[in-house]
Amino acid sequence: MGKKPKKTLKIIAGVIIFLTLPSLLFFGFLYIKYDEDLPTGIQGEQADALAHKMLDALDYQAFQNTNRIEWTFKERRHYEWDREKSTCDVYWKENKVVLNLNDYSKSKVYIHSFKNEGEIAKDLIKKAKKYYENDSFWLVAPYKVFDPGTERRLVKTVNGKEALLVTYTTGGSEPGDSYLWYLDENGMPTKFQMWVNILPIGGLEASWSHWTTTESGAKLPTFHSFMFFGFQIEDIKGTK
């Protein structure tokens, strides 16, 4: 190998190190600063009582009576969720997918308002399903603490307060994910910590704040802060 190829390889190696080293150092900093082990807690009546306290603060019955919810997530995707019919219209870019939440194979796809039943339709249904599961969770997660497959545990925090650990053992796209909910004195959720499969660092926090009350009486969040970022949930409507 001549001098020129060797020099080229050195340049390429230098560029790779230059691009990756800061990322590795940044990840290492985050890991050392934020990573926590999943806390242990106690299942039973006390954990369920704390979960019910949170639902009471949120007016769970008003949420149950909300048949239609609309929202826009991060200015990227818009949703029209008909809870009574168990469908959700998902809009992004030129796409509209009418998700059948009981049987995703029966979902319908429209591109530029034209119905599509080709191979691309299957991919768009999968994408819409993934979007819906993620984006609806950031909207209604507190109401899901008694969903089938959930486990609830009472956790004592370092300051002696009680927090609610919810683990999703089945269902959704990532079974096994856990969330530790922190509540104010009235039971309203203020933030949670996450131990989820898609994040390599355990215990990262996200706020649950800036609540709005819909026409139906359901309380839903309009903003979340996560690490150095914040994202909005806009155009929220909830009707009976």
C-alpha positions, 0 to 999 in steps of 0.5 A: 500500500502506497503513502496516499492510501495510508494517508486517506485511511488516516483521514477517514479514521480521524473523521470517524473519531472526530464525529463519534468521540463527542457522542460517546463522551456525551452518552457517558456523561448522561449515563453516569449522571442519570442512569438509575436501577429500577426501584423495587416496590410493594404490590397490593392495596396501598399501590392500587389506592395511590393509583386510584388517588391519581385517577380521582385527581384527574377525574377518570370518570370524565375521561371515560365519558370522553368518546372523541379526542383530537390532538396534534403531536409535536406539530408533526402528526394529527389524531382524531380518536373515536373511542366509541368506534375504536378507530383513530384517524392518523394524519401526517404529510400526505398520508391519512390512515384510519386505524381500526384499533380492534383489528389493524388489518382492517385499517384504511389508507389514503395518500393525497386523499386517494385510497391505497390498498397496495404494499405501501398501505401495509407499511403505512398502517404499521407506521401509523400504529407505531405513531398512535401507540407512542403519541397517545401514551404521552397524552393519556398515560395516567389513565392507563394504570389499570390497563390489562397486563399492568402491575402497580407497586408502591415505592418510597422515594428518597425524601420519604414520599410515595410514588407509583411504579407501573409496569406494562407486562403485556400489550403495546409495542414494548412490553416490560416498560416501567414508569414511576409516577410522582404525584402532588399532595392532591394526587395529580401527576407531575412527572415520571421516570422511565425504564423503557426498552428504547432508551439505554439509560434507566430512570430518565425523567419527563414532566407532566404539566400544563394541563388543560380541561377539555369540553368533556371534563377530561384533563390532558397535558399540553407540554412535556419537558424531557432532559434538554428538550420540550415538546407540545401537544396542541389542538386538544379537544375532548367531547362526549 
